[in-house]
Amino acid sequence: MANVVVVGAQWGDEGKGKIVDWLSVNADVVVRYQGGHNAGHTLVIDGKVYKLALLPSGIVRAGKLSVIGNGVVLDPHHLVGEIAKLREQGIVVTPDNLKIAENVTLILGLHRELDAHRENSASAGVKIGTTKRGIGPAYEDKVGRRGLRLMDLSEPDSLDEKIERVLAHHNPLRKGLGLEPILAAAVRAELLEVAGQILPFMDTTWETLDQARRNGKRILFEGAQGALLDVDHGTYPFVTSSNTVAGAAATGSGLGPRAIGYVLGIAKAYTTRVGSGPFPTELMDETGRLIGERGHEFGTNTGRARRCGWFDAVLVRQTIKTSGIDGLALTKLDILDGFAEIKVCVAYQLDGKTIHHMPAAQSAQARLVPVYETMEGWSGSTRGARSWAQLPANAVKYVRRIEELTGAPVALASTSPEREDTILVHNPFQD
């Protein structure tokens, strides 16, 4: 049985939550390996909606162990609030079903304030589109070797010197930005207020996961955002602050790459992105508005409207290579029901030359012109289909063409938010 990594094959918001929930039935452990609470998953189970931002999707399934890995940046106050909200929905989170890496980096209030100040002060052309939740600044402190980690809360006697190390960087920065300095006592109070509620979840998770793997447990690795928001391989600088490609599952959990057996890429049957940055197939017309309306394209946690466009096979083919994707899960096929014509981007024009990849240069990305292939749409409904036989013929042709253009087979297709409305071709756990 293969351990599986689920990774977004576009700019995020591809519907990973449902797919992870669907796969979690066969998993013993679900691991969140990067990101913060800036990207959410919406799960619909028996008509009940669960909205998660930080907790792994497996937390809503009884008998599953959920793990927040070291690659995540964790806002402790948000975590406590998210656990409380789930409790109101009947989901009880305890140290038995949730474990958090002892070396996970913490998001502080000063990170959120800095994030918001930068974004609000940036001119329109350079806004990244951050959620202002402190994720970027927390990762900066992590790589700057001054970040506070969960284990630090278990050693209150040495906490002050670690806080001073953080403030030695942030207070001069804040002064230059015209912000008031942060008092060490305020940071200490902020952390100790919540320490007792999250420390019971602390664990040496790399060891727990290694033991689970050796015992033959099936592990599902869950990423946030999408591969095109990867800080190295995405549309930089309009990216997130962590590695979102599948390889991050190893470093973000503490397991070696040999622990990964199958990489499942999640892609919508069209394309969306949130925030600023290049988007070659974006539709600034009635068609784009209609796709967004049908697909309820608003951020799970932010409520921000997503930009919508046609499926970009060039970009998905690129993420298949950078993440080593073995198969695709195609979601929201039903949103395209009723379109007379459907377009697919098969190449780009850059200054009169045809290219087949997203260039790394920001200026070149902005000049890309999509080359489309037009396909005949379908009038029948795909919503709720659970087999290929239930799909209109042209919908099947569309899926097959995506396979040809991206170079990866469609392992499963999702035809509604409900977990059961899934067409299974290949179970990744049985690779």
Secondary structure as GFF3:
##gff-version 3
##sequence-region A 1 431
A	DSSP	beta_strand	4	8	.	.	.	ID=ss1
A	DSSP	alpha_helix	16	24	.	.	.	ID=ss2
A	DSSP	beta_strand	29	32	.	.	.	ID=ss3
A	DSSP	beta_strand	41	45	.	.	.	ID=ss4
A	DSSP	beta_strand	48	52	.	.	.	ID=ss5
A	DSSP	three_ten_helix	57	60	.	.	.	ID=ss6
A	DSSP	beta_strand	65	68	.	.	.	ID=ss7
A	DSSP	beta_strand	73	74	.	.	.	ID=ss8
A	DSSP	alpha_helix	76	88	.	.	.	ID=ss9
A	DSSP	beta_strand	98	101	.	.	.	ID=ss10
A	DSSP	beta_strand	105	106	.	.	.	ID=ss11
A	DSSP	alpha_helix	109	121	.	.	.	ID=ss12
A	DSSP	three_ten_helix	124	126	.	.	.	ID=ss13
A	DSSP	alpha_helix	135	143	.	.	.	ID=ss14
A	DSSP	three_ten_helix	150	154	.	.	.	ID=ss15
A	DSSP	three_ten_helix	156	158	.	.	.	ID=ss16
A	DSSP	alpha_helix	159	176	.	.	.	ID=ss17
A	DSSP	alpha_helix	184	198	.	.	.	ID=ss18
A	DSSP	three_ten_helix	199	201	.	.	.	ID=ss19
A	DSSP	beta_strand	202	203	.	.	.	ID=ss20
A	DSSP	alpha_helix	205	214	.	.	.	ID=ss21
A	DSSP	beta_strand	219	222	.	.	.	ID=ss22
A	DSSP	three_ten_helix	227	229	.	.	.	ID=ss23
A	DSSP	alpha_helix	248	251	.	.	.	ID=ss24
A	DSSP	three_ten_helix	257	259	.	.	.	ID=ss25
A	DSSP	beta_strand	262	268	.	.	.	ID=ss26
A	DSSP	beta_strand	271	273	.	.	.	ID=ss27
A	DSSP	alpha_helix	286	294	.	.	.	ID=ss28
A	DSSP	beta_strand	307	309	.	.	.	ID=ss29
A	DSSP	beta_strand	311	312	.	.	.	ID=ss30
A	DSSP	alpha_helix	313	323	.	.	.	ID=ss31
A	DSSP	beta_strand	327	331	.	.	.	ID=ss32
A	DSSP	three_ten_helix	333	336	.	.	.	ID=ss33
A	DSSP	beta_strand	341	350	.	.	.	ID=ss34
A	DSSP	beta_strand	353	355	.	.	.	ID=ss35
A	DSSP	alpha_helix	362	366	.	.	.	ID=ss36
A	DSSP	beta_strand	369	376	.	.	.	ID=ss37
A	DSSP	three_ten_helix	388	390	.	.	.	ID=ss38
A	DSSP	alpha_helix	393	406	.	.	.	ID=ss39
A	DSSP	beta_strand	410	414	.	.	.	ID=ss40
A	DSSP	beta_strand	422	424	.	.	.	ID=ss41
A	DSSP	three_ten_helix	428	430	.	.	.	ID=ss42
###
